[in-house]
Amino acid sequence: MKGLGSIGNPVHNGLFLILCDAHARFGGWDVYGDELADEGSKSLVLDGARAYVEEAHGDGHHAVYRGDDGTLWITPPVEPGVRPIPPDGLERDPRTETVPVGTVDVPSGTLVIALAYPPLNMTTEGDHAGVTHGEGEHLDVVIGPCALSITREHTAEGQVLALRVDS
């Protein structure tokens, strides 16, 4: 398994993530803020491609790993009632629950994992107009053109988002 990086928010404890194709236009909080504040984690369609927003809060960051079988693991920050699965347990610990949560289409071959507050590949009007992702707020993962199934997986130790290529 290999660590690919982490996503954090230096401004406040909101850690909503957008998971989408690198070419997708996403309006960030200026366009989707009210909807995401009401619903939390949700699937979206951006430029005809499926995307997913993961709700998270707390102090810390999301860590991203690539498993030996190609699975991408996104660990949550620690918050009340939420703990990440330790990295050494991502591939080996038995799952107590696995819940499908969405799909991400990646026609360009590059998945973006980024804070969901600033816009991506577009400009907006509002509180985040002109804001771009800073260091540690955005990660590009080259995976090849595919669709990724997303599941929330729980173990006795914690939880993780798992992204696997649809077969």
Backbone as a chain_set.jsonl record, in Angstrom:
{"seq": "MKGLGSIGNPVHNGLFLILCDAHARFGGWDVYGDELADEGSKSLVLDGARAYVEEAHGDGHHAVYRGDDGTLWITPPVEPGVRPIPPDGLERDPRTETVPVGTVDVPSGTLVIALAYPPLNMTTEGDHAGVTHGEGEHLDVVIGPCALSITREHTAEGQVLALRVDS", "coords": {"N": [[0.842, -1.172, 0.0], [0.391, 2.289, -0.653], [0.889, 5.595, 0.46], [-0.753, 8.437, -0.746], [-1.161, 11.098, -0.21], [-2.664, 13.898, 1.538], [-5.686, 15.669, 2.429], [-6.536, 18.711, 3.736], [-8.049, 21.379, 5.69], [-7.091, 24.541, 6.09], [-8.468, 26.724, 7.029], [-10.945, 26.372, 8.455], [-12.95, 23.952, 10.354], [-14.398, 22.508, 8.489], [-14.591, 19.877, 6.258], [-15.578, 18.95, 3.808], [-15.429, 16.989, 0.87], [-14.904, 16.953, -2.677], [-15.21, 14.518, -5.119], [-14.264, 13.867, -8.239], [-14.035, 13.888, -11.889], [-11.061, 15.146, -13.427], [-11.588, 17.112, -15.342], [-14.086, 18.068, -14.838], [-16.527, 20.604, -14.22], [-17.065, 22.259, -11.281], [-18.997, 24.033, -9.057], [-18.434, 24.53, -6.393], [-18.884, 25.707, -3.008], [-20.274, 28.048, -3.463], [-22.191, 27.427, -5.414], [-23.297, 24.946, -4.631], [-23.553, 25.017, -1.872], [-25.851, 25.475, -0.082], [-27.419, 23.213, -0.62], [-25.626, 21.126, 0.056], [-25.167, 21.678, 2.735], [-27.668, 21.097, 3.758], [-28.068, 18.382, 3.013], [-25.658, 16.974, 3.221], [-23.352, 14.374, 2.547], [-23.422, 13.458, -0.873], [-24.445, 12.389, -4.182], [-23.623, 13.797, -7.354], [-24.118, 15.156, -10.67], [-21.851, 16.227, -12.949], [-21.206, 18.035, -15.725], [-22.212, 15.887, -17.211], [-20.954, 13.701, -16.098], [-20.751, 11.418, -13.385], [-20.301, 12.361, -9.976], [-19.136, 12.786, -6.575], [-19.82, 14.045, -3.336], [-18.351, 14.131, -0.217], [-19.271, 14.454, 3.078], [-17.699, 15.906, 5.871], [-16.353, 16.806, 9.045], [-14.444, 18.355, 11.655], [-11.265, 18.29, 13.349], [-8.314, 18.017, 11.605], [-7.512, 15.89, 8.855], [-8.162, 14.348, 5.64], [-6.77, 11.326, 4.702], [-5.173, 9.78, 1.912], [-4.816, 6.711, 0.288], [-3.372, 4.183, -1.842], [-4.209, 0.935, -2.426], [-2.64, -2.336, -2.692], [-4.106, -3.761, -4.547], [-5.131, -1.803, -6.143], [-7.268, -0.406, -5.076], [-8.55, 2.684, -3.911], [-8.24, 4.373, -0.904], [-9.851, 6.528, 1.298], [-9.414, 8.111, 4.178], [-11.355, 9.32, 6.937], [-11.401, 12.482, 8.774], [-10.889, 12.681, 12.339], [-13.772, 12.916, 14.246], [-16.63, 13.55, 16.359], [-17.965, 10.399, 16.959], [-16.812, 9.335, 14.679], [-14.096, 7.604, 13.443], [-11.003, 7.039, 11.795], [-10.031, 4.068, 9.98], [-7.043, 2.555, 10.949], [-4.071, 2.893, 8.924], [-2.643, 0.421, 8.555], [-4.661, -1.414, 8.765], [-6.374, -1.118, 6.65], [-6.347, -2.815, 4.379], [-6.524, -5.341, 5.512], [-8.207, -5.695, 7.803], [-11.238, -7.18, 8.972], [-14.444, -6.393, 7.629], [-17.218, -4.911, 9.202], [-19.418, -3.705, 8.288], [-20.534, -2.684, 5.081], [-21.346, -0.163, 2.907], [-22.775, 0.882, -0.065], [-22.221, 4.038, -1.575], [-21.989, 5.728, -3.78], [-20.948, 6.642, -7.168], [-18.202, 7.499, -9.221], [-17.422, 8.943, -12.258], [-14.62, 8.813, -14.362], [-13.59, 9.916, -16.976], [-11.356, 11.228, -18.061], [-9.217, 9.999, -16.918], [-7.978, 10.96, -14.683], [-8.579, 11.377, -11.346], [-9.971, 13.782, -9.222], [-9.545, 14.755, -5.926], [-10.657, 16.871, -3.638], [-11.036, 19.763, -1.47], [-14.389, 20.802, -1.048], [-15.201, 23.438, -1.135], [-13.955, 25.727, -2.606], [-14.455, 26.603, -6.095], [-14.037, 24.419, -8.98], [-12.358, 24.337, -12.011], [-13.861, 26.447, -13.04], [-15.369, 29.717, -12.683], [-17.016, 31.522, -10.075], [-19.649, 33.454, -8.53], [-19.826, 34.951, -5.41], [-19.107, 34.03, -1.995], [-16.829, 32.48, -2.424], [-15.75, 33.322, -4.786], [-13.168, 33.624, -7.084], [-11.482, 32.197, -5.451], [-9.057, 29.676, -5.131], [-7.803, 26.298, -4.916], [-5.548, 25.711, -2.316], [-2.244, 24.679, -1.221], [-2.239, 21.332, -0.169], [-4.973, 21.082, -0.249], [-6.033, 19.824, -2.412], [-5.873, 17.025, -4.536], [-4.622, 15.195, -7.204], [-5.239, 12.118, -8.73], [-3.949, 9.793, -10.782], [-5.525, 7.354, -12.593], [-6.415, 6.163, -14.854], [-8.902, 5.993, -17.489], [-12.128, 5.355, -16.237], [-14.898, 4.08, -14.255], [-15.606, 4.568, -10.879], [-16.667, 2.75, -8.117], [-18.014, 3.666, -5.012], [-17.733, 2.873, -1.648], [-18.713, 2.952, 1.786], [-16.908, 1.744, 4.351], [-16.831, -0.144, 7.316], [-14.996, -1.129, 10.213], [-14.065, -2.808, 13.264], [-12.37, -0.937, 14.276], [-12.783, 1.529, 12.948], [-13.732, 3.666, 10.183], [-13.826, 4.044, 6.537], [-13.674, 5.462, 3.234], [-13.928, 3.59, 0.321], [-12.738, 3.292, -2.934], [-13.267, 1.667, -5.889], [-12.502, 0.285, -9.082], [-15.156, -0.062, -11.298], [-16.356, -3.119, -12.538]], "CA": [[0.0, 0.0, 0.0], [1.171, 3.517, -0.79], [0.242, 6.859, 0.814], [-0.738, 9.373, -1.877], [-1.225, 12.467, 0.279], [-3.794, 14.194, 2.412], [-6.446, 16.884, 2.154], [-6.914, 19.387, 4.97], [-8.627, 22.71, 5.536], [-6.387, 25.423, 7.016], [-9.307, 27.866, 7.407], [-11.899, 25.984, 9.49], [-13.043, 22.51, 10.524], [-15.188, 21.867, 7.441], [-13.733, 19.057, 5.411], [-16.311, 18.343, 2.705], [-14.582, 16.698, -0.286], [-15.481, 16.632, -3.974], [-14.517, 13.458, -5.855], [-14.772, 14.029, -9.6], [-13.068, 13.875, -12.978], [-10.213, 16.343, -13.448], [-12.102, 18.132, -16.258], [-15.442, 18.472, -14.439], [-16.715, 21.952, -13.659], [-17.775, 22.169, -10.013], [-19.171, 25.392, -8.539], [-18.062, 24.663, -4.993], [-19.886, 26.11, -2.015], [-21.112, 29.125, -4.018], [-23.276, 26.83, -6.18], [-23.895, 23.783, -3.964], [-23.465, 25.146, -0.419], [-27.112, 25.256, 0.635], [-27.795, 21.816, -0.832], [-24.728, 20.262, 0.814], [-25.408, 21.928, 4.158], [-28.902, 20.388, 4.106], [-28.043, 16.945, 2.747], [-24.377, 16.338, 3.526], [-22.78, 13.57, 1.464], [-24.402, 13.249, -1.949], [-23.998, 12.218, -5.566], [-23.915, 14.893, -8.273], [-23.709, 14.955, -12.057], [-21.119, 17.413, -13.4], [-20.873, 17.922, -17.151], [-22.604, 14.559, -17.669], [-20.212, 12.651, -15.395], [-21.107, 11.278, -11.977], [-19.329, 12.834, -8.983], [-19.611, 12.531, -5.219], [-19.332, 14.926, -2.275], [-18.292, 13.482, 1.083], [-19.358, 15.392, 4.192], [-16.85, 15.63, 7.029], [-16.022, 17.94, 9.907], [-13.477, 17.956, 12.67], [-9.885, 18.736, 13.256], [-7.472, 17.02, 10.958], [-7.42, 15.805, 7.407], [-8.446, 13.078, 4.975], [-5.569, 10.728, 4.119], [-5.498, 8.996, 0.72], [-3.894, 5.599, 0.059], [-3.68, 3.25, -2.931], [-3.92, -0.432, -2.006], [-1.906, -3.183, -3.633], [-5.037, -4.204, -5.601], [-5.6, -0.624, -6.864], [-8.307, 0.301, -4.328], [-8.199, 3.952, -3.283], [-8.803, 4.5, 0.436], [-9.87, 7.902, 1.812], [-9.766, 8.047, 5.593], [-11.982, 10.551, 7.413], [-10.808, 13.105, 9.956], [-11.534, 12.286, 13.588], [-14.836, 13.788, 14.722], [-17.476, 12.758, 17.259], [-18.594, 9.232, 16.35], [-16.105, 8.912, 13.463], [-12.656, 7.349, 13.549], [-10.493, 6.359, 10.601], [-9.353, 2.785, 10.118], [-5.594, 2.775, 10.841], [-3.569, 2.476, 7.609], [-2.266, -0.986, 8.468], [-5.865, -2.232, 8.754], [-7.222, -0.836, 5.488], [-6.435, -3.96, 3.48], [-6.626, -6.642, 6.176], [-9.204, -5.817, 8.865], [-12.561, -7.6, 8.507], [-15.469, -5.359, 7.595], [-18.449, -5.191, 9.938], [-20.499, -3.14, 7.466], [-20.114, -2.055, 3.827], [-22.516, 0.519, 2.366], [-22.516, 1.62, -1.304], [-22.648, 5.441, -1.434], [-21.999, 6.476, -5.028], [-20.054, 6.301, -8.273], [-17.525, 8.636, -9.861], [-16.932, 8.688, -13.618], [-13.323, 9.449, -14.568], [-13.251, 9.712, -18.387], [-10.032, 11.77, -18.387], [-8.188, 9.162, -16.316], [-7.459, 11.577, -13.463], [-9.555, 11.659, -10.307], [-9.674, 14.898, -8.319], [-10.032, 14.703, -4.548], [-10.36, 18.241, -3.213], [-12.032, 20.426, -0.638], [-15.557, 21.138, -1.868], [-15.591, 24.843, -0.96], [-13.632, 26.508, -3.808], [-14.867, 25.993, -7.366], [-13.041, 23.696, -9.774], [-12.461, 24.49, -13.466], [-14.837, 27.483, -13.38], [-15.435, 30.829, -11.735], [-18.337, 31.697, -9.474], [-19.879, 34.697, -7.803], [-20.201, 34.62, -4.04], [-18.036, 34.051, -1.003], [-15.637, 31.778, -2.9], [-15.355, 33.846, -6.103], [-11.736, 33.87, -7.206], [-10.719, 31.33, -4.556], [-8.564, 28.442, -5.723], [-7.306, 25.359, -3.915], [-4.178, 25.92, -1.869], [-1.449, 23.487, -0.955], [-2.853, 20.401, 0.766], [-6.433, 21.123, -0.379], [-6.378, 19.258, -3.716], [-4.996, 15.922, -4.914], [-4.941, 14.521, -8.463], [-4.823, 10.724, -8.716], [-4.02, 9.212, -12.123], [-6.016, 5.971, -12.463], [-6.88, 5.686, -16.154], [-10.348, 6.193, -17.671], [-12.919, 4.312, -15.566], [-15.91, 4.481, -13.278], [-15.238, 4.07, -9.559], [-17.725, 2.543, -7.126], [-17.602, 4.146, -3.691], [-18.411, 2.269, -0.502], [-18.267, 3.323, 3.135], [-16.613, 0.474, 4.993], [-16.603, -0.057, 8.753], [-14.366, -2.221, 10.946], [-14.138, -2.564, 14.706], [-11.497, 0.207, 14.576], [-13.193, 2.802, 12.372], [-14.361, 3.629, 8.861], [-13.059, 4.551, 5.411], [-14.291, 5.384, 1.911], [-13.149, 2.764, -0.6], [-13.061, 3.523, -4.329], [-12.794, 0.552, -6.699], [-12.897, 0.335, -10.483], [-16.317, -0.887, -11.657], [-15.993, -4.134, -13.536]], "C": [[0.892, 1.241, 0.0], [0.325, 4.712, -0.365], [0.368, 7.831, -0.348], [-0.762, 10.83, -1.44], [-2.408, 12.651, 1.194], [-4.427, 15.516, 2.007], [-6.866, 17.462, 3.497], [-7.487, 20.759, 4.676], [-7.962, 23.636, 6.548], [-7.259, 26.554, 7.572], [-10.275, 27.532, 8.534], [-12.048, 24.475, 9.513], [-13.999, 21.829, 9.549], [-14.286, 21.133, 6.49], [-14.526, 18.312, 4.346], [-15.34, 18.144, 1.544], [-15.433, 16.536, -1.532], [-14.592, 15.57, -4.603], [-15.083, 13.506, -7.26], [-13.647, 13.895, -10.618], [-12.303, 15.201, -13.003], [-10.744, 17.449, -14.361], [-13.491, 18.629, -15.878], [-15.446, 19.9, -13.9], [-17.601, 21.816, -12.421], [-17.807, 23.557, -9.392], [-18.861, 25.572, -7.075], [-19.222, 25.103, -4.119], [-20.79, 27.221, -2.544], [-22.315, 28.571, -4.759], [-24.024, 25.769, -5.361], [-23.982, 23.899, -2.445], [-24.748, 24.865, 0.329], [-27.536, 23.795, 0.565], [-26.933, 20.881, 0.021], [-24.907, 20.458, 2.312], [-26.657, 21.188, 4.63], [-28.748, 18.875, 4.042], [-26.746, 16.251, 3.134], [-23.83, 15.588, 2.324], [-23.831, 13.314, 0.398], [-23.724, 13.055, -3.284], [-24.441, 13.415, -6.382], [-23.604, 14.429, -9.688], [-23.112, 16.282, -12.516], [-20.707, 17.205, -14.844], [-21.142, 16.512, -17.677], [-21.885, 13.412, -16.98], [-20.62, 12.621, -13.922], [-19.945, 11.702, -11.087], [-19.926, 12.574, -7.606], [-18.998, 13.544, -4.267], [-19.447, 14.177, -0.96], [-18.301, 14.551, 2.177], [-18.41, 14.967, 5.304], [-16.584, 16.932, 7.767], [-14.91, 17.477, 10.831], [-12.108, 18.525, 12.399], [-9.079, 17.652, 12.56], [-7.558, 17.071, 9.459], [-7.963, 14.455, 6.942], [-7.109, 12.58, 4.436], [-5.998, 9.825, 2.963], [-4.386, 7.968, 0.493], [-4.335, 4.821, -1.177], [-3.241, 1.861, -2.466], [-3.188, -1.2, -3.083], [-2.785, -3.667, -4.778], [-5.611, -3.032, -6.4], [-6.715, 0.146, -6.161], [-7.755, 1.618, -3.799], [-8.947, 4.036, -1.963], [-8.736, 5.961, 0.85], [-10.337, 7.836, 3.254], [-10.381, 9.376, 6.033], [-11.16, 11.2, 8.521], [-11.538, 12.579, 11.196], [-12.558, 13.349, 13.959], [-15.725, 12.945, 15.627], [-18.186, 11.623, 16.503], [-17.901, 8.708, 15.105], [-14.618, 8.771, 13.769], [-12.187, 6.695, 12.26], [-9.961, 4.972, 10.946], [-7.85, 3.077, 10.038], [-5.077, 2.237, 9.505], [-3.215, 0.992, 7.511], [-3.474, -1.925, 8.482], [-6.728, -2.057, 7.518], [-7.419, -2.061, 4.607], [-6.738, -5.275, 4.2], [-7.766, -6.773, 7.176], [-10.566, -6.228, 8.312], [-13.575, -6.466, 8.611], [-16.694, -5.815, 8.379], [-19.663, -4.665, 9.18], [-19.876, -2.503, 6.225], [-21.363, -1.489, 3.166], [-22.133, 1.222, 1.064], [-23.036, 3.064, -1.154], [-22.664, 6.217, -2.748], [-21.036, 5.921, -6.053], [-19.454, 7.58, -8.809], [-17.05, 8.181, -11.234], [-15.643, 9.478, -13.82], [-12.889, 9.255, -16.025], [-11.861, 10.227, -18.766], [-8.902, 10.896, -17.867], [-7.572, 9.739, -15.059], [-8.618, 11.94, -12.543], [-9.075, 12.843, -9.48], [-10.323, 14.603, -6.979], [-9.65, 16.053, -3.957], [-11.403, 18.744, -2.235], [-13.161, 20.914, -1.532], [-15.988, 22.596, -1.743], [-15.222, 25.705, -2.163], [-14.178, 25.824, -5.062], [-13.691, 25.3, -8.044], [-13.336, 23.929, -11.249], [-13.535, 25.49, -13.889], [-14.714, 28.626, -12.377], [-16.869, 30.944, -11.232], [-18.452, 33.111, -8.927], [-20.344, 34.306, -6.408], [-18.985, 34.645, -3.144], [-16.737, 33.418, -1.492], [-15.206, 32.212, -4.305], [-13.858, 34.14, -6.095], [-10.866, 33.003, -6.302], [-10.287, 30.082, -5.327], [-8.043, 27.546, -4.598], [-5.849, 25.654, -3.599], [-3.465, 24.587, -1.665], [-2.143, 22.626, 0.101], [-4.369, 20.369, 0.711], [-6.938, 20.383, -1.624], [-5.372, 18.158, -4.039], [-5.498, 15.332, -6.225], [-4.386, 13.106, -8.395], [-5.031, 10.159, -10.119], [-4.389, 7.741, -11.969], [-6.396, 5.363, -13.802], [-8.382, 5.885, -16.271], [-11.138, 5.031, -17.067], [-14.1, 4.939, -14.833], [-15.502, 3.827, -11.965], [-16.474, 3.923, -8.69], [-17.183, 2.955, -5.766], [-18.424, 3.423, -2.628], [-17.848, 2.862, 0.786], [-18.118, 2.004, 3.888], [-16.25, 0.694, 6.457], [-15.889, -1.309, 9.247], [-14.577, -1.93, 12.429], [-13.348, -1.314, 15.088], [-12.02, 1.546, 14.058], [-13.855, 2.628, 11.021], [-13.461, 4.279, 7.818], [-13.97, 4.583, 4.187], [-13.358, 4.562, 1.032], [-13.64, 3.026, -2.01], [-12.426, 2.416, -5.154], [-13.314, 0.686, -8.117], [-14.087, -0.61, -10.687], [-15.888, -1.89, -12.699], [-17.12, -4.373, -14.504]], "O": [[1.985, 1.247, 0.567], [-0.828, 4.835, -0.78], [1.46, 8.033, -0.878], [-0.416, 11.712, -2.226], [-3.073, 11.69, 1.58], [-3.812, 16.356, 1.349], [-7.485, 16.771, 4.306], [-7.417, 21.243, 3.546], [-8.236, 23.534, 7.744], [-6.839, 27.265, 8.485], [-10.421, 28.316, 9.472], [-11.353, 23.777, 8.775], [-14.374, 20.677, 9.766], [-13.323, 21.698, 5.972], [-14.196, 17.175, 4.01], [-14.522, 19.019, 1.261], [-16.557, 16.039, -1.459], [-13.369, 15.705, -4.619], [-16.262, 13.216, -7.46], [-12.472, 13.802, -10.264], [-12.844, 16.246, -12.642], [-10.388, 18.613, -14.177], [-14.022, 19.526, -16.533], [-14.513, 20.339, -13.228], [-18.728, 21.327, -12.496], [-16.765, 24.188, -9.221], [-19.011, 26.677, -6.553], [-20.389, 24.897, -4.454], [-21.942, 27.332, -2.127], [-23.377, 29.193, -4.737], [-25.253, 25.71, -5.401], [-24.442, 22.965, -1.789], [-24.742, 24.091, 1.286], [-27.959, 23.212, 1.564], [-27.451, 19.95, 0.637], [-24.807, 19.499, 3.077], [-26.707, 20.706, 5.762], [-29.241, 18.162, 4.916], [-26.745, 15.04, 3.354], [-23.841, 16.105, 1.207], [-24.979, 12.994, 0.705], [-22.593, 13.489, -3.5], [-25.505, 13.985, -6.137], [-22.911, 13.43, -9.883], [-23.771, 17.321, -12.481], [-19.939, 16.293, -15.148], [-20.382, 16.002, -18.5], [-22.185, 12.251, -17.258], [-20.81, 13.664, -13.296], [-18.778, 11.447, -11.386], [-21.089, 12.187, -7.49], [-17.815, 13.869, -4.366], [-20.508, 13.65, -0.626], [-17.448, 15.439, 2.199], [-18.335, 13.785, 5.637], [-16.592, 18.014, 7.179], [-14.491, 16.321, 10.778], [-11.846, 19.147, 11.369], [-9.178, 16.479, 12.92], [-7.661, 18.14, 8.859], [-8.192, 13.548, 7.742], [-6.389, 13.333, 3.781], [-7.048, 9.184, 3.021], [-3.198, 8.293, 0.502], [-5.517, 4.799, -1.52], [-2.072, 1.635, -2.155], [-3.121, -0.775, -4.236], [-2.281, -3.956, -5.863], [-6.483, -3.234, -7.245], [-7.075, 1.239, -6.598], [-6.632, 1.67, -3.299], [-10.154, 3.796, -1.913], [-7.673, 6.576, 0.765], [-11.502, 7.546, 3.529], [-9.974, 10.436, 5.558], [-10.318, 10.546, 9.137], [-12.665, 12.093, 11.104], [-12.248, 14.54, 13.982], [-15.578, 11.723, 15.654], [-18.909, 11.863, 15.536], [-18.357, 7.723, 14.524], [-13.977, 9.688, 14.281], [-12.906, 5.875, 11.689], [-9.5, 4.731, 12.062], [-7.424, 3.79, 9.13], [-5.586, 1.234, 9.005], [-3.466, 0.37, 6.479], [-3.319, -3.121, 8.233], [-7.716, -2.772, 7.35], [-8.528, -2.319, 4.138], [-7.169, -6.234, 3.56], [-8.255, -7.883, 7.383], [-11.009, -5.689, 7.297], [-13.56, -5.684, 9.562], [-17.15, -6.95, 8.243], [-20.788, -5.116, 9.395], [-18.827, -1.864, 6.304], [-22.317, -2.216, 2.892], [-21.25, 2.079, 1.077], [-24.145, 3.283, -0.669], [-23.296, 7.27, -2.823], [-20.398, 4.887, -5.85], [-20.111, 8.62, -8.849], [-16.364, 7.167, -11.363], [-15.575, 10.663, -13.493], [-11.937, 8.523, -16.294], [-11.252, 9.709, -19.701], [-7.761, 11.023, -18.311], [-6.736, 9.095, -14.426], [-9.512, 12.703, -12.909], [-7.911, 12.901, -9.085], [-11.499, 14.247, -6.906], [-8.468, 16.352, -3.793], [-12.515, 18.222, -2.174], [-12.921, 21.385, -2.644], [-17.068, 22.947, -2.217], [-16.102, 26.37, -2.709], [-14.343, 24.605, -5.085], [-12.526, 25.552, -7.735], [-14.47, 23.731, -11.685], [-14.067, 25.386, -14.995], [-14.038, 28.505, -11.356], [-17.811, 30.511, -11.896], [-17.476, 33.858, -8.872], [-21.177, 33.412, -6.26], [-17.952, 35.215, -3.496], [-15.658, 33.78, -1.022], [-14.389, 31.544, -4.938], [-13.352, 34.823, -5.205], [-9.64, 33.068, -6.379], [-11.07, 29.508, -6.084], [-7.869, 27.995, -3.466], [-5.025, 25.824, -4.497], [-4.023, 23.517, -1.909], [-2.58, 23.13, 1.135], [-5.0, 19.702, 1.532], [-8.145, 20.326, -1.86], [-4.169, 18.33, -3.844], [-6.679, 15.004, -6.343], [-3.222, 12.901, -8.051], [-6.165, 10.059, -10.587], [-3.683, 6.975, -11.313], [-6.673, 4.166, -13.878], [-9.074, 5.942, -15.254], [-10.855, 3.867, -17.349], [-14.267, 6.159, -14.802], [-15.099, 2.663, -11.945], [-17.246, 4.87, -8.542], [-16.047, 2.638, -5.411], [-19.651, 3.371, -2.701], [-16.674, 3.223, 0.866], [-19.077, 1.249, 4.04], [-15.474, 1.587, 6.796], [-16.142, -2.412, 8.762], [-15.192, -0.929, 12.796], [-13.628, -0.698, 16.116], [-11.74, 2.588, 14.65], [-14.458, 1.593, 10.736], [-12.487, 4.959, 8.141], [-14.931, 3.818, 4.11], [-12.151, 4.8, 0.999], [-14.845, 2.987, -2.258], [-11.209, 2.235, -5.134], [-14.436, 1.145, -8.333], [-14.045, -1.781, -10.31], [-15.15, -1.564, -13.628], [-16.99, -5.195, -15.411]]}, "num_chains": 1, "name": "protein.A"}
